[in-house]
Amino acid sequence: MARSAVELLAIENPSSRVLEIGFGPGLGLAALAERVPEGQVIGVDPSLLMHRHAGRRNAAAIAEGRIVLHRGAAAALPLSDASIDAAMMTDNLHFWPDPRAGLRELQRVLRPGAPVVCGFSPPSGGPPRGLARMFRSVGFRDIIESRDSAQYLLRAVHTPDAAGGGAGAQVD
Ligand SMILES: C[S@@+](CC[C@H](N)C(=O)[O-])C[C@H]1O[C@@H](n2cnc3c(N)ncnc32)[C@H](O)[C@@H]1O
């Protein structure tokens, strides 16, 4: 699923600065790093155990500064405003205590037009009900969903002018 999520992000600029929230054992970090050989991958995860696993898996890229890991959570990303070109989270958003607040925090760190991919595997229980509607209601646009036996993926674009949805906002 990590590779599919990275493909769906369709990052074109190899110098992009990209984010994975809740990176777990670090497979997604590795796939992102391949995609941005001249850029940087930022990982944020609260778990010390996952930092150890992901750190071992990505030791070379971390030593080169191409992957940077932070202890933290979706609710308070340790990143500057509008500093991230693309972001992804897989089997992760359902752990956030307040997903809507987490998505708003994600928007804070994304550059306008930045794509986001949110994925769920079947063992995770799949996406929460109304996930696309939640993305839309906080101001993401160009939302597409795909689902097969292996995964569910949602792609959306950070569209600051759409924040809040507005009275006439469409609901997916
Ligand atoms: C099931 S693992 C998924 C790991 C990886 N993304 C994957 O797809 O294999 C969930 C991860 O979310 C992290 N996590 C839990 N609560 C979080 C939060 N509030 N913000 C960010 N990450 C969180 C956990 O520490 C864990 O690494």
Ligand as a Chemical Component Dictionary entry (heavy atoms), coordinates in Angstrom:
data_LIG
# 
_chem_comp.id                   LIG 
_chem_comp.type                 NON-POLYMER 
_chem_comp.pdbx_formal_charge   0 
_chem_comp.three_letter_code    LIG 
# 
loop_
_chem_comp_atom.comp_id 
_chem_comp_atom.atom_id 
_chem_comp_atom.alt_atom_id 
_chem_comp_atom.type_symbol 
_chem_comp_atom.charge 
_chem_comp_atom.model_Cartn_x 
_chem_comp_atom.model_Cartn_y 
_chem_comp_atom.model_Cartn_z 
_chem_comp_atom.pdbx_ordinal 
LIG C1  C1  C 0  -0.805 0.567  11.893 1  
LIG S1  S1  S 1  0.613  1.608  11.964 2  
LIG C2  C2  C 0  0.755  2.065  10.265 3  
LIG C3  C3  C 0  2.162  2.265  9.870  4  
LIG C4  C4  C 0  2.415  2.583  8.400  5  
LIG N1  N1  N 0  1.854  3.849  8.019  6  
LIG C5  C5  C 0  1.883  1.496  7.517  7  
LIG O1  O1  O 0  0.942  1.699  6.756  8  
LIG O2  O2  O -1 2.441  0.386  7.595  9  
LIG C6  C6  C 0  -0.032 3.084  12.736 10 
LIG C7  C7  C 0  1.017  4.117  13.057 11 
LIG O3  O3  O 0  0.362  5.325  13.455 12 
LIG C8  C8  C 0  1.066  5.893  14.523 13 
LIG N2  N2  N 0  0.183  6.813  15.256 14 
LIG C9  C9  C 0  -0.680 6.518  16.257 15 
LIG N3  N3  N 0  -1.326 7.619  16.663 16 
LIG C10 C10 C 0  -0.868 8.650  15.900 17 
LIG C11 C11 C 0  -1.155 10.046 15.834 18 
LIG N4  N4  N 0  -2.061 10.609 16.646 19 
LIG N5  N5  N 0  -0.496 10.801 14.931 20 
LIG C12 C12 C 0  0.410  10.227 14.097 21 
LIG N6  N6  N 0  0.711  8.912  14.102 22 
LIG C13 C13 C 0  0.079  8.132  14.988 23 
LIG C14 C14 C 0  1.555  4.696  15.325 24 
LIG O4  O4  O 0  2.628  5.017  16.182 25 
LIG C15 C15 C 0  1.940  3.732  14.220 26 
LIG O5  O5  O 0  3.272  3.897  13.819 27 
# 
loop_
_chem_comp_bond.comp_id 
_chem_comp_bond.atom_id_1 
_chem_comp_bond.atom_id_2 
_chem_comp_bond.value_order 
_chem_comp_bond.pdbx_ordinal 
LIG C1  S1  SING 1  
LIG S1  C2  SING 2  
LIG S1  C6  SING 3  
LIG C2  C3  SING 4  
LIG C3  C4  SING 5  
LIG C4  N1  SING 6  
LIG C4  C5  SING 7  
LIG C5  O1  DOUB 8  
LIG C5  O2  SING 9  
LIG C6  C7  SING 10 
LIG C7  O3  SING 11 
LIG C7  C15 SING 12 
LIG O3  C8  SING 13 
LIG C8  N2  SING 14 
LIG C8  C14 SING 15 
LIG N2  C9  SING 16 
LIG N2  C13 SING 17 
LIG C9  N3  DOUB 18 
LIG N3  C10 SING 19 
LIG C10 C11 SING 20 
LIG C10 C13 DOUB 21 
LIG C11 N4  SING 22 
LIG C11 N5  DOUB 23 
LIG N5  C12 SING 24 
LIG C12 N6  DOUB 25 
LIG N6  C13 SING 26 
LIG C14 O4  SING 27 
LIG C14 C15 SING 28 
LIG C15 O5  SING 29 
# 
